[in-house]
Amino acid sequence: MHRQTVLGTKERLGCSNASFVFGWKPFDDAEVKTHLKYARDWDQAVRFVKTKPRLPEGALKAFIVSPLADSYFPADTVHFYCDNMQAYYLLVDYMAAMDTHPIHSNLTANSAACGSSVFSYLEKSANLITACGGTYNSGKMERGEINVTIPGEHLNMSVQRLMDRIHNLGSSSLSRPGDHFPGADVCKNCPMIIFRKKK
């Protein structure tokens, strides 16, 4: 929100769950203990931790979080905090741009933002994930927001999809093509409302 670019390092990262999925922390009992509240028992918590997307241990040196417009090198992943409808249309455009359908989400316990970014990076696929307690409690998200992550190398094709619609229809809106206000709560094919031209 302050348009700050932040360098994240192993020494400065306070979240053990993010440290684990980034490959900065080995699997251990302490990590399992942080997942016990999400699992039925110890064995299930072990399985939950071990099935998270995870970067190879020690491969990541640092990460940078930056507003996309301020980035000075290509992003490995692009993370959107957005509302439900924005997320829907972003991913519909992503599917069209990448010619892939449907998208399967990868939701993990206790690692929404970090796990989603790692998943998109490793699998080269978009991801749609709800907020986790950490992203809300740390002030990164509001209750009504949702996470969308896409691989950085797919960004240009996704943006081109929006630009093509603007060129062809006059705006990027999917619900009312040509309408410059994308927040209209009425679909052009809504059977409940009839639009008539003024006589």
C-alpha positions as CSV (number, residue, x, y, z in Angstrom):
1,M,0.0,0.0,0.0
2,H,3.0,2.3,0.5
3,R,4.6,1.2,-2.8
4,Q,7.5,-0.1,-0.9
5,T,9.9,-2.7,-2.3
6,V,10.9,-5.1,0.4
7,L,13.9,-7.5,0.4
8,G,13.1,-10.8,2.2
9,T,16.0,-12.9,3.6
10,K,16.2,-16.0,5.6
11,E,17.4,-14.0,8.7
12,R,14.6,-11.5,8.5
13,L,11.6,-13.8,7.7
14,G,9.5,-14.2,10.9
15,C,7.1,-16.9,9.6
16,S,8.2,-20.5,10.1
17,N,5.6,-21.7,7.6
18,A,7.0,-19.4,4.8
19,S,10.5,-20.4,5.8
20,F,9.6,-24.1,5.2
21,V,7.9,-23.6,1.8
22,F,10.8,-21.4,0.7
23,G,13.3,-24.1,1.5
24,W,14.9,-22.1,4.3
25,K,13.9,-24.4,7.1
26,P,14.1,-28.2,7.2
27,F,11.2,-30.4,8.1
28,D,11.1,-30.9,11.9
29,D,8.8,-31.5,14.8
30,A,8.5,-27.7,15.4
31,E,6.9,-27.3,12.0
32,V,4.5,-30.1,12.6
33,K,3.5,-28.6,15.9
34,T,2.4,-25.3,14.2
35,H,0.0,-27.4,12.1
36,L,-1.6,-29.5,14.9
37,K,-4.5,-27.0,15.3
38,Y,-5.4,-27.7,11.7
39,A,-5.1,-31.5,11.8
40,R,-6.8,-34.4,13.6
41,D,-3.6,-35.8,15.0
42,W,0.2,-35.8,14.7
43,D,0.3,-38.1,11.7
44,Q,-2.1,-36.0,9.7
45,A,-0.2,-32.8,10.6
46,V,3.0,-34.5,9.4
47,R,1.3,-35.4,6.1
48,F,-0.1,-31.8,5.7
49,V,3.3,-30.3,6.1
50,K,5.1,-32.8,3.8
51,T,2.5,-32.3,1.0
52,K,3.0,-28.5,0.7
53,P,4.6,-27.1,-2.4
54,R,8.2,-26.4,-1.4
55,L,11.3,-24.9,-3.1
56,P,14.4,-27.1,-3.0
57,E,16.2,-26.6,0.3
58,G,18.7,-23.8,0.2
59,A,18.0,-22.9,-3.5
60,L,16.3,-19.5,-2.7
61,K,18.8,-16.8,-1.7
62,A,16.3,-14.0,-1.1
63,F,13.0,-12.7,-2.4
64,I,11.7,-9.3,-3.3
65,V,8.1,-8.1,-2.9
66,S,7.4,-5.0,-5.0
67,P,4.5,-3.3,-6.7
68,L,4.5,-4.7,-10.2
69,A,5.0,-1.3,-11.8
70,D,8.1,-0.7,-9.7
71,S,9.7,-4.0,-10.4
72,Y,13.1,-3.6,-12.1
73,F,13.4,-7.2,-13.3
74,P,10.9,-9.8,-14.5
75,A,8.8,-11.3,-11.7
76,D,8.9,-15.1,-11.0
77,T,5.4,-14.9,-9.7
78,V,2.7,-12.2,-9.7
79,H,0.5,-12.1,-6.6
80,F,-2.8,-10.3,-6.7
81,Y,-4.8,-9.4,-3.6
82,C,-8.3,-8.8,-5.1
83,D,-12.0,-9.2,-4.5
84,N,-14.0,-12.2,-5.7
85,M,-15.1,-10.8,-9.0
86,Q,-11.7,-9.4,-9.9
87,A,-10.2,-12.8,-9.1
88,Y,-12.8,-14.6,-11.3
89,Y,-12.1,-12.4,-14.3
90,L,-8.4,-12.4,-13.9
91,L,-8.4,-16.2,-14.0
92,V,-10.9,-16.4,-16.9
93,D,-8.6,-14.2,-18.9
94,Y,-5.6,-16.2,-17.8
95,M,-7.3,-19.5,-18.9
96,A,-8.0,-17.9,-22.3
97,A,-4.6,-16.4,-22.7
98,M,-2.8,-19.7,-21.7
99,D,-5.4,-22.0,-23.5
100,T,-5.9,-24.0,-20.3
101,H,-9.1,-25.0,-18.7
102,P,-10.0,-25.6,-15.9
103,I,-7.7,-24.3,-13.3
104,H,-7.2,-26.5,-10.2
105,S,-6.4,-24.6,-7.0
106,N,-3.8,-25.8,-4.5
107,L,-4.9,-24.9,-1.0
108,T,-2.6,-25.8,1.9
109,A,-3.1,-25.3,5.6
110,N,-1.2,-22.4,7.1
111,S,0.5,-21.1,4.0
112,A,-1.9,-19.3,1.7
113,A,0.2,-16.5,0.3
114,C,3.7,-18.1,0.4
115,G,2.4,-21.6,-0.5
116,S,0.4,-20.2,-3.4
117,S,3.4,-18.3,-4.8
118,V,5.6,-21.4,-4.5
119,F,2.9,-23.6,-6.2
120,S,2.6,-21.2,-9.2
121,Y,6.4,-21.0,-9.6
122,L,6.9,-24.7,-9.5
123,E,3.9,-25.8,-11.4
124,K,3.8,-23.0,-13.9
125,S,0.1,-22.5,-13.2
126,A,-2.2,-19.9,-11.8
127,N,-3.7,-20.4,-8.4
128,L,-6.7,-19.1,-6.5
129,I,-6.5,-19.2,-2.7
130,T,-8.4,-17.7,0.2
131,A,-6.7,-15.6,2.8
132,C,-5.0,-17.4,5.7
133,G,-5.0,-16.0,9.2
134,G,-1.4,-14.7,8.8
135,T,-2.2,-12.6,5.7
136,Y,-5.2,-11.1,7.4
137,N,-3.7,-10.6,10.9
138,S,-0.5,-9.1,9.5
139,G,-2.6,-6.4,7.7
140,K,-1.8,-7.6,4.2
141,M,-5.4,-8.4,3.3
142,E,-9.0,-7.4,4.2
143,R,-11.6,-10.1,5.0
144,G,-13.2,-9.8,1.6
145,E,-10.1,-10.3,-0.4
146,I,-8.6,-13.4,-2.1
147,N,-5.2,-14.4,-3.4
148,V,-4.5,-15.0,-7.1
149,T,-1.0,-16.0,-8.1
150,I,0.3,-16.5,-11.7
151,P,3.7,-17.4,-13.0
152,G,5.6,-14.2,-14.0
153,E,6.3,-15.6,-17.5
154,H,2.5,-15.8,-18.1
155,L,1.9,-12.1,-17.2
156,N,2.4,-10.6,-20.7
157,M,0.0,-13.1,-22.3
158,S,-2.6,-12.4,-19.6
159,V,-2.3,-8.6,-20.0
160,Q,-2.5,-9.0,-23.8
161,R,-5.8,-10.7,-23.4
162,L,-7.1,-7.6,-21.6
163,M,-5.6,-5.3,-24.2
164,D,-7.2,-7.2,-27.0
165,R,-10.7,-6.9,-25.4
166,I,-10.2,-3.2,-24.9
167,H,-9.3,-2.9,-28.5
168,N,-12.2,-5.1,-29.8
169,L,-14.9,-4.1,-27.3
170,G,-14.0,-0.7,-25.9
171,S,-13.2,-1.8,-22.4
172,S,-11.8,-4.8,-20.4
173,S,-15.1,-5.6,-18.8
174,L,-16.5,-9.1,-19.3
175,S,-19.8,-8.6,-17.7
176,R,-20.8,-5.7,-20.0
177,P,-18.5,-5.5,-23.0
178,G,-17.9,-1.9,-24.0
179,D,-19.0,-0.5,-20.6
180,H,-16.1,1.4,-19.1
181,F,-17.4,0.7,-15.6
182,P,-16.3,-2.9,-14.7
183,G,-18.1,-3.0,-11.4
184,A,-21.7,-3.3,-12.6
185,D,-23.5,-6.0,-10.7
186,V,-25.7,-6.9,-13.7
187,C,-24.7,-9.4,-16.4
188,K,-25.8,-8.4,-20.0
189,N,-27.6,-11.7,-20.2
190,C,-29.5,-11.4,-16.9
191,P,-33.0,-12.8,-17.4
192,M,-34.4,-10.7,-14.5
193,I,-33.7,-7.3,-16.1
194,I,-34.8,-6.0,-19.5
195,F,-32.9,-3.1,-21.1
196,R,-34.9,-0.9,-23.4
197,K,-33.7,2.0,-25.4
198,K,-35.3,5.3,-24.5
199,K,-38.0,6.4,-27.1
